[in-house]
Amino acid sequence: MARPRGEIRTRVLHAARERFLHDGVDGASLRRIAAEAGTNIGMIYYYFPTKDDLFFAIIEEVYQVVLGDLLVALDPSMPVPERVHRLYTRVSQLSVEERMVVRLILREALISSSRLDRLIERFQAGHLPLMLRLIQDGLTDGTFDPGIPPVFLIMAMMALGGPGQLVLRALESRSPFPPPEGGLRSADRMLQIFLRGVAAKPAAGDSHEA
């Protein structure tokens, strides 16, 4: 009995994800991907005319799920610190498959400028407007120091909430340091560090002392 074509597409995506991580997009063999997916190369070309089409389909499969969660986490009606906390919490809960795709994105974005451009274009239609709104709201309501350029705020937020947490998860069982006391999750710790570093500073002469 023939397998449904939708099932073949999914198997190709998952086989390609593994192969792209191992060999890179440019170095991966479509014939090997087809064999590992239990199909033929003609079916790959049927669904994905180019390797880049296959690469972005792999991303889209995971990104749609993450984006749906970010739309909720970064709801503009929520206070800015709460939005950052929800963002960091979602990143801390990335599944194995989602972390694999993040690794793939980071590597291929550094290798191929055309893929980077296409990734930016996709994210501009996805989560980036939510991030920019978050930064603007934080500057407006005084959560963030207005003296810090917005691009640096974004980079600091991403460094702690994105790669920072992924590296922490990868090293948590290998770290020479004891786990943090108090039971705070990594998302809470990262939020504290981020907000302490970018919080608006009191004006000169201001004092909160009694």
Disulfide bonds with the S-S distance in Angstrom:
none
